């Protein structure tokens, strides 16, 4: 997997930003999550002259941190206590129930330490029941519990709808890093540095951020990969009494589904993977290309609407990039805060998730910022960064890099800078503003074992992709459906991130028929 960017991927972003929410023992040996270990000594920051994987990841002193949710392992040998626990569902809101379970911190040593996982359920309202449909909004790090409340379950009433907060997130033993003040300061750094001083500041700031995560989260960081989460998902499947898994995942949630299909192919029931991430080792298509495509589509739409940003696609893009470049030297004051180039670029990107409904708002908010009022654009970037109005940060901001760096290899700081040069050739706008990916290069734990999931032996898996998706480019869906042995591609010709749940009746009807009746759509079906 490619080193992740600093920006989240997931339909949860739509809930925060725009209100345009779509949906609102394995058969083959799994790589052991225990293989993640503290990384090589350091820090000698940004001066590596050697080659190889993870050469700059620092080895830090042992951390004795016990994050919220650490608990004693249940009685019983091995996995016995975990698999025999009861799920005690309790009413927590109208029409919804909540529960918590325990899972091993390390599945290779389940008796040593347990963690807490938080779940929510919307019970089935129609018969005959089809079991449980597990859902995940992506991120990595977005709340599956919260998703239960806004998930578009019409047509799926025969299922119990269950969402969970994956390990390391929200109510499930969350990763902890900087405090809110330090996180604000970190976000003020220029993510696309122009000179040696800005580069060194970003490297040092990234190192200190990663160090804080290790000091406050400790061994949790060694057991937070998608492999670990997939084992949790299989434990939950067993605890709700389902022989096979029914699952709908968006964005990063598609990676969870793909890895599940690879590790437990015979337990795959009906899987829908919407807004596919890249599960290949091919870097020809990068996330920034999706944002450049979406920004270009916005610019064309804006010009056709006679918006105030320009009379042509090129004019709108120039207005936008001129504004961002001006902020690099002259950031905009917003009360007691500052709208920097980095935050403004994130704020604009956030509107790309919602397609045309969000573009209408962006046209107004971008004009306001250009005219000196950056409040709404700053609020948009806060949503993308999981920052609340009171200045507090949600766990997604911290779990996103923790999970992403556990799932990806890197080749150090210099390689990150070389990639940045190449990325700008592929995506001249957001390839630039994303900046170099230092986070994983300086992350203080090793990555989990890497492999290409194929799901060989699994039942048909429906992969949904939107041609205008900004955060997970459409080509990811094409390659995921191809790489998964039983993958079936369902295409939405339209904008936005995540499709099922109200954007297209054609997509919705196909997904519902598959989940409720087992009717597999024809591979290559296209919907508008």
C-alpha positions, 0 to 999 in steps of 0.5 A: 500500500502507498503511504497515505496522505494527511487527509481523511478518506471516507463518507464520514467526511460528508456527514461532517462537512456537507450533510450529503451522505451516501447511505447515509481460524482463517482458510489461509494463514494470516500475517501475524500482527505481532510482526510490527515492532519498534523501528530503527534508532534515531532521530537523525531527521531527513539526512538518510543516504541509504536505501531500503524500507522504513529507514528513517522510522525512529526507535523510541524508548519503550512506552508504558502508556495504557490507552483508554479501553485497555482491560484485562483479558477474559478468563480462558485459554487462548481465544476461548474467553473472547469467543464465548463472551455475550454481546449485551445490547442496551438501548442507547437512543431511539431505535438504536442499541449499543454494546461493547466487547473485548478483543485481544490487543495482539491476536498472537498472544490473546491472554496478555492484554485486551482492548475494548471495541464499541458497537451500535445496532439498528435492529431489523424491522422486517422478516424473515431476518437475513442476519447482520449487515456490518457497515464501515464509513472509512477514514481510516478512523471514522466512527462506525457507531455514528454511521448507524444513525445516518446509514440509508437502510431503506430496503435493508430492513431484514438486516440488523445494521451494526457499525463499530468503531475500529480499534484505535478510534473513538469509543474503541481504545482510541489512539492518543497523541498531541493535545489540542493546542499542540495539534493546532500548532502542527496544523499551522505548518506549511505542508508544501514547504518552499525552502529549507527552513519550512522543510525542516520545520515540517520534518521536526513537527511531524517527528514530534507529532509521531513521537507524542502518539507513541508516548501516549498510545504505546503498544496499541500502535503495534496492533492497529493495522487492517489485519488486526481490524479484520480479525476483530470483524471476524470475531464480531461476526461470530459473536452475533451468530452469523456463519458468513459475513455480510458487509458494506464498507466505504472508502477505507472500509473497502480495504477492510472488506478486501483483506477480510475476503483474503484472510477468510474467503470461505466466510464471505457472504455478501460484500459491497465495497463502495469508493474503493481504495488502492489495494495494488502496488501500482502507484500510477494513480494517486489520490491527488489525481482524484482531487485535481479531477474533481476540482477541474469538474467543479471549475467547469460547472462553476463557469457554466453557472456564471459563478463569480470565480471565472468564465471558463474552467481554466479561469476558475482554476487560476482564481483558485490557485492564485488565492492559495498561492497568495495565502502562502505568503499572506495568510488570512486572519480569521478572528484569533486563528489563521487561514493558511495555504495548507488549511485553505487547500484542505477546506476546498478539498472537503467540498469535493466529497459532496459533488454538485450540492457541495460545489454550490456552497464552495462557489460562495465560500471561496469567493468570500475567502478571496474577498477577505472572509475566510471563516467558512473555508476554515470551518470546512478544513476543521471538518476535514481535520476532525476539529470541533468548534471548541478547538478539540480534535476527534480521534480520527485525526490521530487514528488516521496516520496510525492505521495508515502507517501500519498498513504501508511501507515507506523508504524514508524522508528522501524518498518521500521528497522524491515522490512529491516531485513525481506526484506534482507531475501527475497532479499539478494542483493537489500533488503540490498542496499535499506536500511530501509524505513525511508522516509514515517515514517518521512513524515510530513503529514498523508496518504490518506485513504487506500483501496484495489481497485477492480473495481467492475462493470468496463468493462474488464481491460487488465493487462500486466506483464513481467516475468523479470521486475525488478521494478514491479515484475511479481507477481504484475500483477498476483495479480492485474489482480486477484483483479480487478473484470474484470482484464485480464492478458497478460504475456510477457516472457521477461526482462525489465520494461514495455512491450507495444511499441516494445518489443513483437509484440504479446503484441502490437497486443493484446493491439492495438486490444483491444484499437481500436476494443474492442477485449479483449485478452484471460485471461492468454495469454502468449507472448515471 
